[in-house]
Amino acid sequence: MTGKGHVAERRCIVSGETSPQAGLVRFVVGPDDVIVPDIKGKLPGRGLWVSARRDMVEAACAKNAFARAARQRVSVPEGLPELIESQLAAGCLALLGLARKAGELVAGFEKVKAWLQQGAAVALVTASDAAEDGRRKLHGLAAGVPEVDAFSAEQLSLALGRGNVVHAALREGGLARRFLADVNLLAAYRRCEGPEGPSETRTRKGE
């Protein structure tokens, strides 16, 4: 039985280092011996773990690490590093959609501005292609609030089911916490750094 406060750890099949499970990506050997990414960690089978960094996944593909760890012949899908990034991003965007449906997210400049002024926002999401003027105005209200600019306006609009989403904000809750954790993991993957390193989630202290 896992004790309270215990942090599950797994060993990366590339580096050999043991790290908290939250900072690795799980893979399993699927049908026809094809390597399948298991971002949510729910697929049956023995897990093969790789540090959640693009360069580590690339190394696992290039060095036959999956076959060695699985102790059998396996087939690695073409474009696996890109697939992982896509699935990590999709998971973050799905959480934004859930937060909107739960009433834990607002979108639109004025609504986001109001939440920031009221101190209700725990995360500010700004489209990567947002106009600098609007970005600067909300940034000035977001002292101490993590700011995420990992997604384009098109991606945010599709995730939230409305047109032209450039600014959004989340309030305190489990979905906001999961989103911030997952977007940090995505950023670490993209930048090939550990999850505790620099990311696309930035806490602004004001200027």
ZIPE-V68097 format. One record per residue. SS is DSSP state (@ for helix, = for strand, . for the rest). PSI is psi in whole degrees, -180 to 180 (999 if undefined). Layout:
BEGIN
ss->{SS,SS}
psi->{PSI,PSI}
END
This chain:
BEGIN
ss->{.,.,.,.,.,.,.,.,=,=,=,.,.,.,.,.,.,=,=,=,@,@,@,=,=,=,=,=,=,.,@,@,@,=,=,=,=,=,.,.,.,.,.,.,.,.,.,=,=,=,=,.,.,@,@,@,@,@,@,@,@,@,.,.,@,@,@,@,@,@,.,.,.,.,=,.,.,.,.,@,@,@,@,@,@,@,@,@,@,@,@,@,@,@,@,@,@,@,@,@,@,.,.,.,=,=,=,.,@,@,@,@,@,@,@,@,@,@,.,.,=,=,=,=,=,=,.,.,.,.,.,@,@,@,@,@,@,@,@,.,.,.,.,.,.,=,=,=,.,.,.,.,@,@,@,@,@,@,@,@,.,.,.,.,.,.,=,=,=,=,=,.,.,@,@,@,@,@,@,@,@,@,@,@,@,@,@,@,@,@,@,.,.,.,.,.,.,.,.,.,=,=,=,.,.,.,.}
psi->{137,127,158,133,-4,136,116,137,152,158,130,129,-9,-55,-24,0,145,129,164,138,-33,-18,14,162,134,140,154,161,115,-165,145,22,32,136,127,125,140,74,-39,-7,36,-6,146,158,166,131,138,118,137,136,138,67,136,-42,-30,-40,-40,-41,-39,-38,-43,-31,12,30,-32,-44,-42,-44,-36,-15,42,167,136,162,127,121,143,140,25,-43,-40,-36,-41,-47,-43,-42,-37,-44,-42,-37,-40,-45,-36,-37,-36,-41,-42,-39,-38,-45,-30,-1,18,11,141,153,152,140,-50,-41,-41,-42,-43,-44,-40,-43,-33,-9,20,-19,136,-5,137,124,121,134,142,-24,24,151,143,-33,-52,-39,-45,-41,-43,-34,-38,-20,-5,29,124,-2,127,136,128,126,45,-8,151,168,-36,-44,-43,-40,-43,-41,-36,-3,34,162,147,55,116,-35,139,161,146,147,170,138,171,-36,-39,-42,-43,-40,-47,-39,-44,-35,-30,-39,-42,-45,-40,-40,-45,-36,1,44,162,156,-20,-2,-170,148,-178,7,116,133,111,133,3,162,999}
END
